[in-house]
Amino acid sequence: MIKKIIDFSLHNKLAVWLMTLIILSAGVYSAMKMKMEMLPSMSTPVISITTPYPGATPEDVLNGVTDPIEKKVKNLSSVDKVTSQSLENASAVTVQYKFGTDMDKAQSELEKQIEKVDLPEGAQEKQISQMSMYTFPIISYSLSSDKADIKDLTKRIKEDLVPEIEGVEGVTNVTFSGQEVEQVELQFDDKKLKKNNLTEESVLQFIKGATTDAPLGLYTFGSDLKSIIVNGQFTSVDALKDLKIPLSGGDNQADTAKASPEEQAALAKMMQAGKVPTVMLSDIATIKNVESRESISKTNGKDSLSIQVIKSDDANTVALANDVKDKVKEFKKNNKDINAVLMMDQAKPIEDSVKTMAEKAIIGALFAVIMILVFLRNIRSTMIAVVSIPMSILMAMLILKQMDISLNIMTLGAMTVAIGRVIDDSIVVIENIFRRMSDPKEKLSGSELISSATKEMFIPIMSSTMVTIAVFLPLGLVSGSIGEIFRPFAYTVVFALLASLLIAITIVPMLGHTFFKNGIKGHHDDEAKVGRIASFYHKVLEWSLKHKLIVSLLSIGLLLGSLFLTPFLGTSFISTGEDKFLALTYKPKPGETEEEVVKKGEQVQKTLAENNDVVNIQYSVGGENPFNPVATNDMAMMVEYKKDTPKWESEAERVLNKIASFKHEGTWKNQDFATGGSTNTVTVTVNGPSMNEIRPVTEQLEKEMKDVNTVTNVSSSLTDSYDAYTLKVDHNKLSERGLTAGQIAMALNQRSDNKVVTKIGDNGKSTDVVLTKEKESKWTKDKLENTKITSPLGKEIKLSDVVTIEEGKTSDTIKREDGNISATVEGKIKGKDVSQATQDVAKKVNALKHPSNVDVHIGGTSEDIGESFSQLGLAMLAAIGIVYLILVLTFKGGLAPLAILFSLPFTIIGVILGLLAFGETLSVPSMIGMLMLIGIVVTNAIVLIDRVINKEAEGLSTRDALLEAAMTRVRPILMTALATVGALLPLLFGGDGSVLISKALAVTVIGGLTSSTLLTLIVVPVVYEILMNLKQRFTKDEKKINPFIPTHDASTRVHIKDNR
């Protein structure tokens, strides 16, 4: 079969050329059309449930909304964890599923359960959505004008720009903050209400009933079915003003005894006519249109509007961002007075990363070419070998495009890594063709020689390719984000290697026959006339085979010595990017007003503006944004820096320390966008049955962690508490006055400001009608006690007559994890060594005294590292098992594969020394590098041992076969190793474009491959001879016991037949 493929390529050159051109063209086209992203697309198995509950305390939210929802979702299939936050005015429940869950099906099941939850009156509709790595904006603009006011600016942007951006393909949402919104204010006149024997509660209930908008279903009209809808919605402010409020019936019956004779006569006449006396709403309340800012947004100290664009999961980030930029440019052409500042652009770092990685790939390819040229010293042979690089990469891209895998730093990094490996198969084939053509004793010539030389090397190159591919199979066992991030990396390498194998047996022999049709002139060196390297290696190996014990002890000593250095290696998760951008957030202290938060924002903005490296500062207070999904008074501040900002790694810490000197009551944090969230933190979680029990433990832990030198910016999720007044009702006294506890609550609730009463809708436009109050002095306990409630009998009752007020505390936010009250203490790790910081924090945690029903455990990056390392460790063990199985099947025995596997332990020497030399830590990228090494290193040993077995089959002794193989295989082994090293060298320098495929992976592969290659050439032959000697001795012993066992000779030895 293989011979037929090779012969087809040799005898159908035009067809092969045409197929090559087609594949090249398709590969280039696919590369140009591939989506560009920073990271591979990941399906985040998280669903969030947000429920607004205006006017409710965190306890009310917990009991009325959060707890019922948690109970409904916690037992759903594949649910891994349920966490929640009960805030003032809102509930946020997060359901985390196991990776691999069908999230569409999971969301459908969850929605069915959530429908069964009965929400308390006042709670609004639940918002259910799947979380995504694209939840955060990909591009953000700040818009301002020196001429137009906010109202005009809002109108133009909302009408002319936002619809254009929303129309861009792939945009799922455009959030808008700082805008001015139109609303209608409704303010009651207490005296007029009293005069008409009305209460706010009764009037508001009537307004709510009057504006009912509900479908009644289908009714039969003759032979047709028609839908009937009750539509009571107001279409104008005047219609609302003219609404007539009934004065009679129920609780609102007028006190006619106090009316004048004329009024009594008019009332009697109306009632006789079947009419209810009424009063117009405008007679008892002031109703007016107003403009108000929904949130505050400022850029570089000026009022501005902020636009943030969120994309769909499958949209092309770069293309979408460029389309948005074009829309903004077009908008500015028609609105020259508007300044548009690009605050955040995720497309730019993606383009920079792709460009940088592409440059590194090209430079790596050049290094690999130079290495081959140095060894072959023949330009035509080098050109033939090098053709496998672009062909393999483009064929891989063609397949990746069909799988809808994007061009990102993982796939590009994999291509850079693969460059050194895809050329290996071609090197081995062309080197064998070149060597045999140079051999004057060679009997074959022309196409027969090339076919034979290619077929001779098929088994070793196929085995080495299959082995390298096999090491990536266990990545399927790695779950979570690491598995999803590195799977495209594995796909890319696998497709490129399969392509390289195909190229090595088709295009390479075809080109070899084309370029060397008349043989190789001037290079007919006998195999005995080897180069200096081969001659030196022959002497070293000969000495090593005679002194096996010394070699074994030295090798084991080097291995153990390197293992003793492991404590000096730190551990980390994944390197974070260094975009010159800070995303600061401020969580106000409970009770802080919007005005107070804005003042703090201005203070920080002015301080940051003094830094010459800061380009732009934009912050917004209130409104909905990715950091503030429930639209509280939280502040989000974006700070853009110059690209050449010095000491960037410590900038966030410096800024936060400076802010800390302002002694703000709330909490400031820096959000790390590098890989979708902070990857360099240590988090300690405190769980317990109640807030009272976990609060002292959490506060003590926060204090202790601030003393840890390896951690900075320590903060806890605990928030300050509100002073709370609990109204204990006297039911008997309430009954005597015709009141209930519910009526008390509703009456007091009506006193709250900015409550949406109804909406006015006209032509698709909806305007809120908001209840406002006259400006009153601040509430006090005395004022609360003296508050008067109107009973159904029309009498005013002082609150203190029916309730007792108890003082206490209530939390601003109540967090829960799997049903327990939860709090976290988080700190940013200084430097790269996560393990040391985790150990330091663990000492504090272990020394912490806490009740037995309170659980304290360390999570964050250390937890991610532990889980990822254990999974990758299992993946490596599985890879070794798979590799051994493939080798056993290839060599049809177990001893040769066992000798080959002895090349693996010595990769550790180079890995450890390399990481220490370059100041890198043991991280996920370095672990992936080790996994790759299993396949790469074994390849060299396969090439060597395959030759040994072939020569043994020809009748040579084991030692002679080893020495002969050393002479003929040292060149391709060194060429492939150095080509791989050369291809990876660019990754060692300038890490700006390789966030995840970092220097650590390159250091790991280069160090491990270097040490293993050098020792493979010595240790594997030594181990192989020891195993063969043991086998012969065992066979002799068996023969003494059983004389019928046949004598062992070369024909019975496990071998791969030489086909020359």
Residue pairs with C-beta under 8 A, 6 or more apart in sequence:
2 455
2 458
2 505
3 451
3 455
5 505
5 506
6 450
6 451
6 454
6 455
6 505
6 506
6 509
7 447
7 451
8 506
9 16
9 505
9 506
9 507
9 509
9 510
10 447
10 450
10 451
10 509
10 510
10 513
11 447
13 510
13 513
13 514
16 506
16 507
16 510
20 391
20 507
23 391
23 394
23 395
23 398
24 390
24 391
24 394
26 394
26 398
27 391
27 393
27 394
27 395
27 397
27 398
28 394
30 394
30 397
30 398
30 400
30 401
30 402
31 394
31 397
31 401
31 407
33 401
34 397
34 400
34 401
34 405
34 406
34 407
35 316
35 317
35 318
35 319
35 404
35 406
35 407
36 316
36 317
36 318
36 319
36 350
36 351
36 354
36 406
36 407
36 408
37 316
37 317
37 318
37 350
37 406
37 407
37 408
38 317
38 346
38 349
38 350
38 353
38 408
38 409
38 995
39 133
39 408
39 409
39 410
39 485
39 675
39 676
39 996
40 405
40 406
40 408
40 410
40 411
40 484
40 485
40 487
40 488
41 133
41 313
41 314
41 406
42 133
42 481
42 484
42 485
43 103
43 313
43 484
44 130
44 131
44 132
44 133
45 80
45 96
45 97
45 98
45 99
45 100
45 101
45 103
45 106
46 94
46 95
46 96
46 97
46 130
46 131
47 94
47 95
47 97
47 103
47 106
47 107
47 110
47 128
47 129
47 130
47 131
48 92
48 93
48 94
48 95
48 128
48 129
48 130
48 131
48 629
49 69
49 73
49 91
49 92
49 93
49 94
49 95
49 110
49 114
49 126
49 127
49 128
50 90
50 91
50 92
50 93
50 126
50 127
50 129
50 629
50 630
51 65
51 69
51 90
51 91
51 92
51 93
51 119
51 123
51 124
51 125
51 126
51 127
52 89
52 90
52 123
52 124
52 630
53 60
53 61
53 64
53 65
53 89
53 90
53 91
53 119
53 120
53 122
53 123
53 124
54 89
54 122
54 124
54 755
54 756
55 89
55 122
55 749
55 752
55 755
56 64
56 65
56 88
56 89
56 120
56 122
56 123
57 88
57 722
57 724
57 810
58 86
58 87
58 88
58 810
58 811
58 812
58 813
58 814
59 86
59 810
59 811
59 814
60 120
61 86
61 87
61 88
61 89
61 90
61 91
61 814
62 86
62 91
62 814
62 816
64 119
64 120
64 123
65 86
65 91
65 119
65 120
65 123
66 84
66 86
66 91
66 93
66 814
66 816
68 117
68 118
69 84
69 91
69 93
69 114
69 117
69 126
70 82
70 84
70 93
70 816
70 819
72 113
72 114
72 116
72 117
73 79
73 82
73 93
73 95
73 110
73 113
73 114
74 82
74 818
74 819
76 95
76 106
76 109
76 110
76 113
77 106
77 109
78 97
78 98
78 101
78 106
79 95
79 96
79 97
79 98
80 96
80 97
80 98
81 95
81 96
81 817
81 818
82 93
82 94
82 95
82 96
82 817
82 818
82 819
83 93
83 94
83 96
83 815
83 816
83 817
83 818
83 822
84 91
84 92
84 93
84 94
84 815
84 816
85 91
85 92
85 813
85 814
85 815
86 813
86 814
86 815
86 816
87 630
87 632
87 812
87 813
88 590
88 632
88 812
89 630
89 632
90 630
90 632
92 629
92 630
94 131
95 110
97 103
97 106
98 479
99 479
99 480
99 481
99 483
99 484
100 479
103 130
107 128
107 130
110 128
111 128
114 126
114 128
117 126
119 126
122 749
132 313
133 676
134 310
134 311
134 312
134 313
134 315
135 310
135 626
136 310
136 626
136 673
136 676
137 175
137 308
137 309
137 310
137 344
137 346
137 626
138 309
138 310
138 311
138 317
138 320
138 321
138 345
138 346
138 347
139 308
139 309
139 320
139 321
139 324
139 325
139 342
139 344
139 345
139 346
139 347
140 306
140 307
140 308
140 309
140 342
140 343
140 344
140 345
140 618
140 638
141 306
141 307
141 328
141 340
141 341
141 342
141 343
142 297
142 299
142 304
142 305
142 306
142 307
142 340
142 341
142 343
142 616
142 618
143 153
143 157
143 161
143 304
143 305
143 306
143 307
143 338
143 339
143 340
143 341
144 153
144 299
144 302
144 303
144 304
144 305
144 338
144 339
144 341
145 152
145 153
145 337
145 338
145 339
146 337
146 339
147 337
148 156
148 337
148 338
150 178
150 179
150 180
150 293
150 303
150 305
151 180
151 291
153 305
153 338
154 179
154 180
154 181
154 305
156 335
156 338
157 176
157 179
157 305
157 307
157 338
158 176
158 179
160 331
160 334
160 335
161 307
161 327
161 328
161 331
162 174
162 176
162 307
164 327
164 330
164 331
165 171
165 174
165 307
165 309
165 324
165 327
165 328
166 174
168 320
168 323
168 324
168 327
169 315
169 320
169 323
170 311
170 312
170 314
170 315
170 316
170 319
170 320
171 309
171 310
171 311
171 312
171 315
171 320
171 324
172 310
172 311
172 312
173 309
173 310
174 307
174 308
174 309
174 310
175 307
175 308
175 310
175 623
175 624
175 625
175 626
176 305
176 306
176 307
177 294
177 295
177 297
177 305
177 306
177 308
177 620
177 622
177 623
177 624
177 625
178 293
178 294
178 295
178 296
178 297
178 298
178 303
178 304
178 305
178 306
178 620
178 623
179 293
179 294
179 295
179 305
180 291
180 292
180 293
180 294
181 291
181 292
181 293
181 294
182 289
182 290
182 291
182 767
183 289
183 290
183 291
183 292
183 767
183 768
183 769
183 770
184 237
184 240
184 287
184 288
184 289
184 290
184 760
184 767
184 768
184 769
184 770
185 286
185 287
185 288
185 290
185 769
185 770
185 772
186 240
186 285
186 286
186 287
186 757
186 769
186 770
186 771
186 772
187 285
187 286
187 287
187 771
187 772
187 773
187 774
188 200
188 203
188 284
188 285
188 771
189 284
189 285
189 286
192 283
192 284
192 285
193 199
193 200
193 203
193 284
196 245
196 247
196 254
196 279
196 284
197 247
197 252
197 253
197 254
197 255
197 794
198 245
198 247
198 252
198 279
198 284
199 251
199 252
199 747
199 790
200 747
200 750
201 743
201 746
201 747
201 750
202 250
202 251
202 252
203 245
203 281
203 284
203 285
204 750
204 757
204 771
206 245
206 246
207 243
207 281
207 757
207 758
208 757
208 758
210 232
210 243
211 232
211 233
211 234
211 758
211 759
212 230
212 232
213 229
213 230
213 231
213 232
213 233
214 229
214 230
215 227
215 228
215 229
215 230
216 227
216 228
216 229
216 230
217 227
217 228
218 225
218 226
218 227
218 228
219 225
219 226
219 227
219 228
233 759
233 760
233 761
234 240
234 243
234 758
234 759
234 760
234 761
235 760
235 761
235 762
236 760
236 762
237 287
237 288
237 289
237 760
239 760
240 281
240 287
240 758
240 760
240 769
241 280
241 281
241 282
241 287
242 280
242 281
242 282
243 280
243 281
244 278
244 279
244 280
244 281
245 278
245 279
245 280
245 281
245 284
246 252
246 276
246 277
246 278
247 253
247 254
247 276
247 277
247 278
247 279
248 254
248 271
248 276
248 277
249 276
251 792
254 267
254 277
255 794
256 263
256 264
256 267
259 267
267 277
270 276
270 277
271 277
281 287
294 622
294 623
295 620
295 621
295 622
295 623
295 631
296 594
296 598
296 601
296 620
296 621
296 622
297 303
297 304
297 305
297 306
297 618
297 619
297 620
297 621
297 623
298 304
298 601
298 602
298 605
298 618
298 619
298 620
299 306
299 341
299 343
299 616
299 617
299 618
300 341
300 605
300 609
300 616
300 617
300 618
301 602
301 605
301 606
301 609
304 618
306 343
306 618
306 620
308 344
308 625
308 626
309 320
309 321
309 324
310 626
311 317
311 320
314 404
316 406
317 346
317 347
317 350
318 347
318 350
318 351
320 347
321 345
321 346
321 347
322 347
325 342
328 340
331 338
331 340
332 338
332 340
341 616
341 618
343 616
343 618
343 638
343 640
344 581
344 638
344 640
349 577
349 579
350 408
352 992
352 993
353 408
353 409
353 412
353 992
353 993
353 994
353 995
354 407
354 408
354 409
354 412
354 993
355 993
356 990
356 992
356 993
356 994
357 409
357 412
357 413
357 415
357 416
357 993
357 994
357 997
358 412
359 986
359 993
360 416
360 986
360 987
360 993
360 994
361 393
361 412
361 415
361 416
361 419
361 986
363 985
363 986
364 416
364 419
364 420
364 982
364 983
364 984
364 985
364 986
364 987
365 386
365 389
365 419
365 983
367 979
367 982
367 983
367 985
367 986
368 386
368 389
368 419
368 420
368 423
368 979
368 980
368 982
368 983
369 382
369 386
370 982
371 975
371 978
371 979
371 981
371 982
372 381
372 382
372 385
372 386
372 423
372 427
372 975
372 979
373 379
373 382
375 971
375 974
375 975
375 978
376 382
376 385
376 430
376 431
376 434
376 975
378 434
378 520
378 523
380 515
380 516
381 430
381 431
381 434
381 515
383 511
383 515
384 426
384 430
384 508
384 511
384 512
384 515
385 423
385 426
385 427
385 430
385 508
386 423
386 426
387 426
387 503
387 507
387 508
387 511
388 422
388 423
388 425
388 426
388 500
388 503
388 504
388 507
388 508
389 419
389 422
389 423
391 499
391 503
391 507
392 418
392 422
392 496
392 497
392 499
392 500
392 503
393 415
393 418
393 419
393 422
393 496
395 495
395 496
395 499
396 415
396 418
396 492
396 495
396 496
396 499
397 407
399 495
400 411
400 488
400 491
400 492
400 495
403 491
405 411
405 488
405 491
405 492
406 488
408 488
409 993
409 994
409 995
409 996
409 997
410 485
410 486
410 488
410 489
410 492
410 996
410 997
411 488
411 489
411 491
411 492
412 997
413 489
413 987
413 994
413 996
413 997
413 1001
414 488
414 489
414 490
414 491
414 492
414 493
414 496
414 997
415 492
415 496
416 983
416 984
416 986
416 987
416 997
417 493
417 932
417 983
417 984
417 997
417 1001
417 1005
418 492
418 493
418 496
418 497
419 983
420 976
420 979
420 980
420 981
420 982
420 983
420 984
421 468
421 493
421 496
421 497
421 500
421 936
421 976
421 980
422 496
422 497
422 499
422 500
423 500
423 976
423 979
424 461
424 464
424 500
424 939
424 976
424 979
424 980
425 461
425 464
425 465
425 500
425 501
425 503
425 504
426 500
426 503
426 504
426 508
427 972
427 975
427 976
427 979
428 457
428 460
428 461
428 504
428 943
428 972
428 976
429 453
429 454
429 457
429 461
429 504
429 505
429 508
429 509
429 512
430 508
430 512
431 971
431 972
431 975
432 453
432 454
432 456
432 457
432 972
433 449
433 450
433 453
433 454
433 509
433 512
433 516
434 520
434 523
435 527
435 968
436 442
436 444
436 449
436 452
436 453
437 449
437 516
437 519
437 520
437 523
438 520
438 523
438 524
438 525
439 524
439 526
439 527
440 524
440 526
441 526
442 449
444 452
445 519
446 513
446 517
447 513
450 509
450 512
450 513
450 516
451 509
452 1059
452 1060
454 504
454 505
454 508
454 509
455 1059
456 1058
456 1059
456 1060
458 505
459 890
459 946
459 1056
460 942
460 943
460 946
460 1056
461 501
461 504
462 501
463 886
463 887
463 890
463 942
463 946
464 935
464 938
464 939
464 942
464 943
465 497
465 498
465 500
465 501
466 886
467 883
467 886
467 887
467 935
467 938
467 939
467 942
468 493
468 497
468 932
468 935
468 936
468 939
469 493
469 494
469 497
469 498
469 935
470 879
470 882
470 883
470 886
470 935
471 879
471 882
471 883
471 931
471 932
471 934
471 935
472 490
472 493
472 494
472 879
472 931
472 935
473 878
473 879
473 882
474 874
474 875
474 876
474 878
474 879
474 882
474 931
475 483
475 486
475 487
475 490
475 875
475 931
476 483
476 487
477 483
477 871
477 874
477 875
477 878
478 486
478 868
478 871
478 872
478 875
479 871
480 867
480 868
480 871
482 868
482 871
482 872
482 924
483 871
485 996
486 924
486 928
489 928
489 997
493 932
527 967
527 968
530 538
530 967
531 971
533 970
533 971
533 974
534 966
534 967
534 970
534 971
537 966
537 967
537 970
537 1017
538 963
538 966
538 967
540 1018
541 962
541 963
541 966
541 1017
541 1018
541 1021
542 963
544 551
544 1018
544 1021
544 1022
545 959
545 962
545 963
545 1021
545 1022
545 1025
548 1022
548 1025
548 1026
551 1018
551 1019
551 1022
552 1022
555 906
555 1015
555 1018
555 1019
558 906
558 909
558 1015
559 905
559 906
559 908
559 909
562 908
562 909
562 912
562 913
563 908
563 912
565 912
565 913
565 916
566 912
568 916
569 912
569 915
569 916
569 921
569 922
570 831
570 832
570 833
570 834
570 835
570 836
570 921
570 922
571 833
571 834
571 835
571 865
571 869
571 921
571 922
571 923
572 680
572 832
572 833
572 834
572 861
572 865
572 921
572 922
572 923
573 679
573 680
573 834
573 861
573 864
573 865
573 868
573 923
573 924
574 675
574 679
574 923
574 924
574 925
574 995
574 996
575 679
575 832
575 923
575 925
575 991
575 995
575 996
575 998
575 1000
576 672
576 674
576 675
576 678
576 679
576 680
576 995
577 673
577 674
577 675
577 995
578 648
578 649
578 992
579 673
579 674
580 640
580 641
580 642
580 643
580 645
580 648
581 638
581 639
581 640
581 641
581 673
582 637
582 638
582 639
582 641
582 651
582 652
582 655
582 670
583 627
583 636
583 637
583 638
583 639
583 670
583 671
583 673
584 604
584 619
584 636
584 637
584 638
584 639
584 655
584 659
584 668
584 669
584 670
584 671
585 627
585 628
585 634
585 635
585 636
585 637
585 668
585 669
585 670
585 671
586 597
586 600
586 601
586 634
586 635
586 637
586 664
586 666
586 667
586 668
587 634
587 666
587 667
587 669
587 719
588 596
588 597
588 632
588 633
588 634
588 635
588 665
588 666
589 665
589 666
589 719
589 720
590 719
590 720
590 721
590 722
590 812
591 722
592 633
592 665
592 666
593 633
594 621
594 622
594 633
597 621
597 633
597 634
597 635
597 666
598 621
600 635
600 662
600 664
600 666
601 619
601 621
601 635
601 637
603 662
604 619
604 637
604 659
604 662
605 617
605 619
605 637
607 658
607 659
608 614
608 617
608 639
608 655
609 617
613 641
613 642
613 645
613 646
614 639
614 640
614 641
614 642
615 640
615 641
615 642
616 638
616 639
616 640
617 637
617 638
617 639
617 640
618 637
618 638
619 635
619 636
619 637
619 638
620 635
620 636
621 633
621 634
621 635
622 628
622 631
622 632
622 633
622 634
623 631
624 630
624 631
625 636
626 636
627 634
627 636
627 671
628 634
628 636
639 655
641 648
641 651
645 651
652 670
652 713
652 828
653 712
653 713
653 828
653 830
655 670
656 668
656 669
656 670
656 713
659 668
660 668
665 720
667 715
667 719
669 713
669 715
670 713
670 828
671 677
671 678
672 678
672 679
672 680
674 995
675 995
675 996
678 828
678 861
679 861
679 864
680 828
680 829
680 834
680 861
681 826
681 827
681 828
681 829
681 860
681 861
682 711
682 826
682 827
682 829
682 834
682 837
682 838
682 841
682 858
682 860
682 861
682 862
683 824
683 825
683 826
683 858
683 859
683 860
683 861
683 863
684 701
684 705
684 824
684 825
684 826
684 841
684 845
684 856
684 857
684 858
684 859
684 860
685 817
685 822
685 823
685 824
685 855
685 856
685 857
685 858
685 859
686 694
686 697
686 698
686 701
686 822
686 823
686 824
686 825
686 850
686 854
686 855
686 856
687 694
687 817
687 820
687 821
687 822
687 854
687 855
687 856
688 694
688 697
688 820
688 821
688 851
688 853
688 854
688 855
689 820
689 821
689 853
690 821
691 811
691 814
691 821
693 821
693 851
693 853
693 854
694 821
694 822
694 823
694 854
695 718
695 823
697 848
697 850
697 851
697 854
697 856
698 716
698 718
698 823
698 825
699 716
699 718
700 848
701 716
701 825
701 844
701 845
701 848
701 856
702 714
702 715
702 716
702 718
702 825
704 844
704 847
704 848
705 711
705 714
705 825
705 827
705 841
705 844
706 714
707 844
708 714
708 827
708 837
708 840
708 841
708 844
709 830
709 840
710 829
710 830
710 831
710 833
710 836
710 837
710 840
711 827
711 828
711 829
711 830
711 837
711 840
711 841
712 827
712 828
712 830
713 827
713 828
714 825
714 826
714 827
715 825
715 826
715 827
716 823
716 824
716 825
716 826
717 813
717 815
717 823
717 824
717 825
717 826
718 823
719 811
719 812
719 813
720 812
721 809
721 810
721 811
721 812
722 809
722 810
722 811
722 812
723 807
723 808
723 809
724 807
724 808
724 809
724 810
725 781
725 784
725 805
725 806
725 807
725 808
726 805
726 806
726 808
727 744
727 799
727 803
727 804
727 805
728 803
728 804
728 805
728 806
729 741
729 744
729 802
729 803
730 802
730 803
730 804
731 741
733 801
733 802
734 740
734 741
734 744
734 802
737 791
737 793
737 795
737 797
737 802
738 791
738 792
738 793
739 789
739 791
739 792
739 797
739 802
743 789
744 789
744 799
744 802
744 803
747 789
747 790
748 787
748 789
749 755
750 771
751 773
751 787
753 771
753 772
753 773
754 770
754 771
754 772
755 770
755 771
756 768
756 769
756 770
756 771
757 769
757 770
757 771
758 769
759 766
759 767
759 768
759 769
760 766
760 767
760 769
761 767
777 783
781 805
781 807
784 799
784 805
785 798
785 799
785 800
785 805
786 798
786 799
786 800
787 798
787 799
788 796
788 797
788 798
788 799
789 796
789 797
789 799
789 802
790 796
790 797
791 797
814 821
815 821
815 822
815 823
815 824
816 822
820 855
824 859
826 860
827 837
827 841
829 837
829 861
830 837
832 920
832 921
833 921
834 861
834 862
834 865
834 921
835 862
835 865
838 858
838 861
838 862
841 858
842 858
845 856
845 857
845 858
848 856
850 856
865 924
868 924
868 927
869 924
869 927
872 924
872 927
872 928
872 931
873 927
875 931
876 927
876 930
876 931
876 934
879 931
879 934
879 935
880 901
880 904
880 934
883 901
883 934
883 935
883 938
884 897
884 898
884 901
887 896
887 897
887 900
887 901
887 938
887 942
888 894
888 897
890 897
890 942
890 1056
891 897
891 945
891 949
891 1054
891 1055
891 1056
892 1054
893 1054
895 1024
895 1027
895 1028
895 1031
895 1054
896 945
896 949
896 1024
896 1054
898 1023
898 1027
899 941
899 945
899 1020
899 1023
899 1024
899 1027
900 938
900 941
900 942
900 945
900 1020
901 938
902 1019
902 1020
902 1023
903 937
903 938
903 940
903 941
903 1012
903 1015
903 1016
903 1019
903 1020
904 933
904 934
904 937
904 938
904 1012
906 1011
906 1012
906 1015
906 1016
906 1019
907 930
907 933
907 937
907 1008
907 1009
907 1011
907 1012
908 1008
909 1011
909 1015
910 1006
910 1007
910 1008
910 1009
910 1010
910 1011
910 1012
911 926
911 929
911 930
911 933
911 1004
911 1007
911 1008
911 1011
912 1007
913 1007
913 1011
914 920
914 1003
914 1004
914 1006
914 1007
914 1008
914 1010
915 921
915 922
915 926
915 1000
915 1003
915 1004
915 1007
917 1003
917 1007
918 988
918 999
918 1003
920 926
920 999
920 1000
920 1003
921 1000
923 998
923 1000
925 996
925 997
925 998
925 1000
925 1001
925 1004
926 1000
926 1001
926 1003
926 1004
928 1001
929 1000
929 1001
929 1002
929 1003
929 1004
929 1005
929 1008
930 1004
930 1008
932 1005
933 1004
933 1005
933 1008
933 1009
933 1012
936 980
936 1005
936 1009
937 1008
937 1009
937 1012
937 1013
937 1016
939 976
940 973
940 976
940 977
940 1012
940 1013
940 1016
941 1016
941 1020
943 969
943 972
943 973
943 976
944 965
944 966
944 969
944 973
944 1016
944 1017
944 1020
944 1021
945 965
945 1020
945 1024
946 1056
947 961
947 964
947 965
947 968
947 969
948 958
948 961
948 962
948 965
948 1021
948 1024
949 961
949 1053
949 1054
949 1055
949 1056
950 1055
950 1056
950 1057
950 1058
951 960
951 961
951 964
951 965
951 1058
952 958
952 961
952 1050
952 1053
952 1055
953 1050
953 1051
953 1053
953 1055
953 1056
953 1057
953 1058
954 1050
954 1058
955 1050
956 964
956 1050
958 1024
958 1025
958 1028
958 1029
959 1025
962 1021
962 1024
962 1025
965 1021
966 1017
966 1021
970 1017
973 1013
973 1016
973 1017
974 1013
977 1009
977 1010
977 1013
980 1005
980 1009
981 1006
981 1009
981 1010
984 1002
984 1005
984 1006
985 1002
985 1006
987 994
987 997
987 998
987 999
987 1001
987 1002
988 999
988 1002
988 1003
988 1006
989 999
991 998
991 999
1032 1048
1035 1045
1035 1048
1038 1045
1039 1045
1039 1047
1046 1052
